[in-house]
Amino acid sequence: MASPQASSAGRRRQRSTRLTVAVVLLAVSALAVLGAVISGTWILVVLAAVLGVVLGAAATRITHSELADARRDAARDRAEQARAYRDLTDTRTAEHTAFAESMQERLTRHQTAVHELEDALTAAQGRAAEATRRLDAETRRADLAETDGRTTATLLEQSQQRAAEAIVRVAELEQELDVVRAELEAITQIRAAKRTG
């Protein structure tokens, strides 16, 4: 396959040759008419005029074909450029779509994590409330059952330990929820900025 520069140079040389031939034909025609007029012979003037018309028509045809070729070449170049722009646009559109899908997936994952943490926090709070109720119940039973002090003390200690563990777990879950909410808010702000930008 020839390089674009070589084919471009070849087209230019060809156009130049065609136009040179057309100019030479017109010059020959003008010289023939001028020679016939100078000679003063009527038949030579008529023959020179006919020759001038034929050579002018040939020059016009050569110029017309050169112009048509130039227009075809320009149209081909514009079509190639339009294809290149279309391919570039398709590539950018695909990249944008992939980015948008990626961000949507991340947002969905973060929202799912937030919901799971909220559910876990609610469950932990329920367990803490239940542990507190049990602690209260055990405390009442301990007051009522002074005779069984050793058993009540053990149950009380276990309940307090579960309540303390539940409170610690609630605090941990609240911290995790705050982190995930901050990440979600940052991602939402990035998406909003990209939409407006």
C-alpha positions as CSV (number, residue, x, y, z in Angstrom):
1,M,0.0,0.0,0.0
2,A,1.4,3.4,-1.0
3,S,1.9,6.0,1.7
4,P,-0.6,8.9,1.9
5,Q,2.1,11.4,1.0
6,A,3.2,9.4,-2.1
7,S,-0.4,9.1,-3.4
8,S,-1.0,12.8,-2.6
9,A,2.1,13.8,-4.5
10,G,1.0,11.6,-7.4
11,R,-2.4,13.2,-7.5
12,R,-0.8,16.6,-7.5
13,R,1.6,15.8,-10.3
14,Q,-1.3,14.3,-12.3
15,R,-3.5,17.3,-11.8
16,S,-0.6,19.6,-12.7
17,T,0.0,17.6,-15.9
18,R,-3.7,17.7,-16.8
19,L,-4.0,21.4,-16.3
20,T,-0.7,21.9,-18.2
21,V,-2.1,19.9,-21.2
22,A,-5.3,22.0,-21.0
23,V,-3.4,25.2,-21.0
24,V,-1.2,24.0,-23.9
25,L,-4.3,23.1,-25.9
26,L,-5.7,26.5,-25.4
27,A,-2.4,28.1,-26.3
28,V,-2.1,26.1,-29.5
29,S,-5.7,27.0,-30.4
30,A,-5.0,30.7,-29.8
31,L,-1.8,30.5,-31.9
32,A,-3.6,28.7,-34.7
33,V,-6.4,31.4,-34.7
34,L,-3.8,34.2,-34.6
35,G,-1.8,32.6,-37.4
36,A,-4.9,32.2,-39.5
37,V,-5.9,35.8,-38.9
38,I,-2.5,37.0,-39.8
39,S,-2.4,34.9,-43.0
40,G,-5.7,36.5,-44.0
41,T,-7.1,33.4,-45.7
42,W,-10.7,32.9,-45.0
43,I,-10.6,29.1,-45.1
44,L,-7.6,29.0,-42.6
45,V,-9.5,31.3,-40.2
46,V,-12.5,28.9,-40.3
47,L,-10.3,25.9,-39.8
48,A,-8.4,27.7,-37.0
49,A,-11.8,28.6,-35.4
50,V,-13.0,25.0,-35.6
51,L,-9.7,23.8,-34.2
52,G,-9.9,26.4,-31.5
53,V,-13.4,25.2,-30.5
54,V,-12.3,21.6,-30.5
55,L,-9.2,22.3,-28.5
56,G,-11.1,24.5,-26.1
57,A,-13.7,21.8,-25.6
58,A,-10.9,19.3,-25.0
59,A,-9.3,21.7,-22.5
60,T,-12.7,22.2,-20.8
61,R,-13.2,18.4,-20.6
62,I,-9.7,17.9,-19.1
63,T,-10.3,20.7,-16.6
64,H,-13.8,19.3,-15.7
65,S,-12.4,15.8,-15.1
66,E,-9.7,17.3,-12.9
67,L,-12.2,19.2,-10.9
68,A,-14.4,16.1,-10.5
69,D,-11.4,14.1,-9.3
70,A,-10.5,16.8,-6.8
71,R,-14.1,16.9,-5.5
72,R,-14.1,13.1,-5.2
73,D,-10.8,13.1,-3.3
74,A,-12.0,15.8,-1.0
75,A,-15.3,13.9,-0.3
76,R,-13.3,10.7,0.4
77,D,-11.1,12.6,2.8
78,R,-14.1,14.1,4.6
79,A,-15.7,10.6,4.8
80,E,-12.6,9.1,6.3
81,Q,-12.4,12.0,8.8
82,A,-16.0,11.5,9.7
83,R,-15.4,7.8,10.3
84,A,-12.5,8.6,12.5
85,Y,-14.6,11.0,14.6
86,R,-17.4,8.5,14.8
87,D,-15.0,5.8,16.0
88,L,-13.5,8.2,18.6
89,T,-17.0,9.1,19.7
90,D,-18.0,5.4,20.0
91,T,-14.8,4.8,22.1
92,R,-15.5,7.7,24.4
93,T,-19.2,6.7,24.8
94,A,-18.2,3.2,25.7
95,E,-15.6,4.5,28.3
96,H,-18.2,6.8,29.8
97,T,-20.8,4.0,30.0
98,A,-18.3,1.7,31.7
99,F,-17.4,4.4,34.2
100,A,-21.0,5.2,34.9
101,E,-21.7,1.5,35.4
102,S,-18.7,1.1,37.7
103,M,-19.8,4.1,39.8
104,Q,-23.3,2.8,40.0
105,E,-22.0,-0.6,41.2
106,R,-19.9,1.1,43.9
107,L,-22.8,3.2,45.0
108,T,-25.1,0.1,45.1
109,R,-22.5,-1.8,47.2
110,H,-22.1,1.1,49.6
111,Q,-25.8,1.5,50.0
112,T,-26.2,-2.2,50.6
113,A,-23.4,-2.0,53.2
114,V,-25.2,0.9,54.9
115,H,-28.5,-1.0,55.0
116,E,-26.7,-4.1,56.4
117,L,-25.0,-2.1,59.0
118,E,-28.2,-0.3,59.9
119,D,-29.9,-3.7,60.3
120,A,-27.1,-5.0,62.4
121,L,-27.2,-1.9,64.5
122,T,-30.9,-2.3,65.0
123,A,-30.5,-5.9,65.9
124,A,-27.6,-5.1,68.3
125,Q,-29.8,-2.4,69.9
126,G,-32.6,-4.9,70.3
127,R,-30.2,-7.3,71.9
128,A,-28.9,-4.6,74.2
129,A,-32.5,-3.7,75.2
130,E,-33.3,-7.3,75.8
131,A,-30.1,-7.7,77.8
132,T,-31.0,-4.7,79.8
133,R,-34.5,-6.1,80.4
134,R,-33.0,-9.4,81.5
135,L,-30.6,-7.6,83.7
136,D,-33.5,-5.7,85.3
137,A,-35.4,-9.0,85.7
138,E,-32.4,-10.7,87.2
139,T,-31.9,-7.8,89.6
140,R,-35.5,-8.1,90.8
141,R,-35.2,-11.8,91.1
142,A,-32.0,-11.3,93.1
143,D,-33.8,-9.0,95.5
144,L,-36.6,-11.5,95.9
145,A,-34.4,-14.5,96.2
146,E,-31.9,-13.6,98.8
147,T,-31.5,-17.2,99.8
148,D,-30.1,-18.1,96.5
149,G,-27.5,-15.3,96.4
150,R,-24.7,-17.3,94.8
151,T,-26.8,-18.3,91.8
152,T,-28.2,-14.8,91.4
153,A,-24.8,-13.2,91.6
154,T,-23.6,-15.5,88.8
155,L,-26.6,-14.7,86.6
156,L,-26.2,-11.0,87.3
157,E,-22.6,-11.1,86.4
158,Q,-23.3,-12.9,83.1
159,S,-26.1,-10.5,82.2
160,Q,-23.9,-7.5,82.9
161,Q,-21.2,-9.0,80.8
162,R,-23.6,-9.6,77.9
163,A,-24.9,-6.1,78.3
164,A,-21.4,-4.7,78.3
165,E,-20.6,-6.7,75.2
166,A,-23.7,-5.6,73.5
167,I,-23.0,-1.9,74.3
168,V,-19.4,-2.3,72.9
169,R,-20.8,-4.0,69.8
170,V,-23.4,-1.2,69.3
171,A,-20.6,1.4,69.6
172,E,-18.5,-0.5,67.0
173,L,-21.4,-0.8,64.6
174,E,-22.2,2.9,65.0
175,Q,-18.6,3.8,64.1
176,E,-18.7,1.5,61.1
177,L,-22.0,3.1,60.0
178,D,-20.5,6.6,60.3
179,V,-17.5,5.5,58.1
180,V,-19.8,3.9,55.4
181,R,-22.1,7.0,55.4
182,A,-19.1,9.3,54.9
183,E,-17.9,7.1,52.0
184,L,-21.4,7.1,50.5
185,E,-21.6,10.9,50.8
186,A,-18.2,11.3,49.1
187,I,-19.2,9.0,46.2
188,T,-22.6,10.8,45.8
189,Q,-20.8,14.2,45.7
190,I,-18.3,12.8,43.1
191,R,-21.3,11.6,40.9
192,A,-23.1,14.9,41.3
193,A,-19.9,16.8,40.3
194,K,-19.4,14.6,37.3
195,R,-23.0,15.1,36.2
196,T,-22.7,18.8,36.4
197,G,-19.1,18.9,35.0
